[in-house]
Amino acid sequence: MTDEKPKDRVPALHSANSGFTVHRTGQLEYGFATEGGEFASDLVRYLNNAQGDLIGTYVFKEVLGVRDRLHWFVHLKSPHDYQRLLKMVDHDREYQDISTLDRLPAKGGGNWERMFMPGTFSERILCPQHGVGHPPEGAVDPAAMFTDPAVYQTSQPADIQLTTATAGAIVLRTAKARYTLRDQARYYGVEWSEYVNTALPGDATAFLYEEIFGHQDTLHWLLHLRSLDVYEKVEALAGEAGYQELHAKKRVPDTHGGGGWGDLFVPGSMQDTVLVPFTPTAG
């Protein structure tokens, strides 16, 4: 017998090749942050080892945002595969053992229910922006994949793209498009992503996603970085002529009053959250 944890299986799905992503967040009680992180890591490890062929799950923590808030990205091909998770919750003994294990023996006892603040779990559904990119004929099975994966949004070679599986840090950018200008907002979102992807291959990869079953016309970018330090390079792009031209474009038609990229979004709705992969020793 051994107390060693099983080696992590590398799941098949991530932010570049999935068609449907569940983004879950949960706020840990400050006093239980270490134990809560260990629970999250154990659960992700088990899910990937048990279902890594159809589900890819990754856990991150905020480093510039709310302290001790965790983020899970659960990548699937389609919502039909989510029922596998539901079956595990109800019927898988090992899954249930991980969830019910007393992880607070020296702090009064308790499992994950005590570690997280009540009412702080929330989920959003992110799908790669549809109508962007052109997958090769036969590359995507529409019967299995909910929408074309994000890998096809960019000309950046797939073998150097950074994803939730490989990034050292992620900037999650969220913005609310004005309803009447949602198409123009999407075009801007894709152009911005491709500028970053072209300028920083190997260091950064940006994909655009749309929130569904939630707030209509809310867009999400996942900006995957080789490391957190790379964000300085992303910020430095603002000084380039090409970047300035991108933002100087007229994007609002005269029939809607004219305007630039900033007029495409609801003021105050664009925000960035910085995440890094969670490890039990990260504190």
Secondary structure, 3 states (H helix, E strand, C coil): CCCCCCCCCCCCCCCCCCCEEEEEEEEECHHHHHHHHHHHHHHHHHHHHHHCCCCEEEEEEEEECCCCEEEEEEEECCHHHHHHHHHHHHHCHHHHHHHHCCCCCCCCCCCHHHHECCCCCEEEEEEECCCCCCCCCCCCCCCCCCCCCHHHHCCCCHHHCCCCCCCCEEEEEEEEECHHHHHHHHHHHHHHHHHHHHHCCCCEEEEEEEEECCCCCEEEEEEEECCHHHHHHHHHHHHCHHHHHHHHCCCECHHHCCECHHHHECCCCCEEEEEEECCCCCC
